[in-house]
Amino acid sequence: MSQGNYGDLMRQVTRMRKDMDKVQEGLKNRFVEAAAGGDLVKVTLNGHQEVVKLDVNPKVFGEVAEKVDVALLEDLLVAALSQGLEKSKALMKSELEKVAGGMGVSGLFPGLF
């Protein structure tokens, strides 16, 4: 590869990295929502795969709904889901680092971990 081609390639890589960083930053403020049970349970995540909101309709609990602290349950579920996602990301990173042979995967997959 000639020096001119190498320089062009490096400029492209630098530009792509900057573009990827912008996208990653923007994903923090983009959201997706999923629902189950005919919208009785809804979850909202941001583009970084972080659980930001969980809604449980009290109808889920039927006759005992008034005895259930739905807000506390929602908070506990958000915390558990968030911890689970973080552990899953750590596992993926650990396994990919084994394959990468110590090269470090965070730079290869920015924003994934």
C-alpha positions as CSV (number, residue, x, y, z in Angstrom):
1,M,0.0,0.0,0.0
2,S,1.5,3.4,-1.0
3,Q,1.8,6.2,1.6
4,G,-0.9,8.2,-0.3
5,N,-3.4,5.3,0.0
6,Y,-2.4,4.7,3.6
7,G,-3.0,8.4,4.5
8,D,-6.4,8.4,2.7
9,L,-7.3,5.2,4.7
10,M,-6.3,6.8,8.0
11,R,-8.4,9.9,7.2
12,Q,-11.4,7.7,6.4
13,V,-10.9,5.8,9.6
14,T,-10.6,9.0,11.7
15,R,-13.8,10.4,10.0
16,M,-15.7,7.2,10.5
17,R,-14.7,7.1,14.2
18,K,-15.9,10.7,14.7
19,D,-19.2,9.8,13.0
20,M,-19.6,6.7,15.2
21,D,-18.9,8.8,18.3
22,K,-21.7,11.3,17.3
23,V,-24.1,8.4,16.7
24,Q,-23.3,6.9,20.0
25,E,-23.9,10.2,21.8
26,G,-27.2,10.7,20.0
27,L,-28.4,7.2,20.9
28,K,-28.4,8.1,24.6
29,N,-31.4,10.4,23.9
30,R,-33.3,8.1,21.5
31,F,-35.8,5.7,23.0
32,V,-37.7,2.5,22.1
33,E,-40.7,1.1,23.9
34,A,-41.9,-2.5,24.1
35,A,-45.1,-3.8,25.6
36,A,-46.5,-7.1,26.7
37,G,-49.9,-8.5,27.9
38,G,-51.9,-6.1,25.8
39,D,-49.9,-3.1,27.1
40,L,-50.2,-4.2,30.8
41,V,-46.4,-4.0,31.0
42,K,-44.3,-1.4,29.1
43,V,-40.6,-0.9,29.1
44,T,-38.6,2.0,27.7
45,L,-34.9,1.7,26.8
46,N,-32.5,4.3,25.4
47,G,-30.2,3.6,22.5
48,H,-27.5,2.5,24.9
49,Q,-29.6,-0.4,26.0
50,E,-30.3,1.1,29.4
51,V,-33.8,0.6,30.9
52,V,-35.1,4.1,31.6
53,K,-38.7,3.4,32.5
54,L,-41.0,0.5,33.3
55,D,-44.8,0.7,33.7
56,V,-46.9,-2.0,35.2
57,N,-50.6,-1.5,35.0
58,P,-52.2,-2.3,38.4
59,K,-54.8,-4.5,36.5
60,V,-52.0,-7.1,36.3
61,F,-52.6,-7.8,40.0
62,G,-56.3,-8.3,39.8
63,E,-58.1,-8.1,43.1
64,V,-55.0,-7.6,45.2
65,A,-53.9,-4.5,43.2
66,E,-54.6,-2.1,46.0
67,K,-52.2,-4.1,48.3
68,V,-49.3,-3.9,45.8
69,D,-46.9,-1.0,45.8
70,V,-46.7,-0.8,42.0
71,A,-44.1,2.1,42.0
72,L,-41.7,0.1,44.2
73,L,-42.1,-3.0,42.0
74,E,-41.4,-0.9,38.9
75,D,-38.3,0.5,40.5
76,L,-37.1,-2.9,41.6
77,L,-37.7,-4.3,38.1
78,V,-35.8,-1.5,36.5
79,A,-32.8,-2.1,38.8
80,A,-32.8,-5.8,38.2
81,L,-33.1,-5.4,34.4
82,S,-30.3,-2.8,34.4
83,Q,-28.0,-5.1,36.4
84,G,-28.8,-8.0,34.1
85,L,-28.0,-6.0,31.0
86,E,-24.7,-4.8,32.5
87,K,-23.7,-8.3,33.4
88,S,-24.6,-9.5,29.9
89,K,-22.4,-6.7,28.4
90,A,-19.5,-7.6,30.7
91,L,-19.8,-11.3,29.7
92,M,-19.9,-10.4,26.0
93,K,-16.8,-8.1,26.4
94,S,-14.9,-10.8,28.4
95,E,-15.6,-13.5,25.7
96,L,-14.8,-11.2,22.8
97,E,-11.5,-10.1,24.5
98,K,-10.5,-13.8,24.7
99,V,-11.0,-14.1,20.9
100,A,-9.2,-10.7,20.3
101,G,-6.1,-12.0,22.1
102,G,-5.6,-8.9,24.3
103,M,-6.1,-6.3,21.6
104,G,-9.0,-4.8,23.6
105,V,-12.5,-4.9,22.1
106,S,-13.7,-1.6,23.4
107,G,-11.9,0.3,20.6
108,L,-13.2,-2.2,18.0
109,F,-16.8,-1.9,19.2
110,P,-17.2,1.6,20.6
111,G,-20.2,2.2,22.7
112,L,-21.1,-1.5,22.9
113,F,-19.7,-2.0,26.4
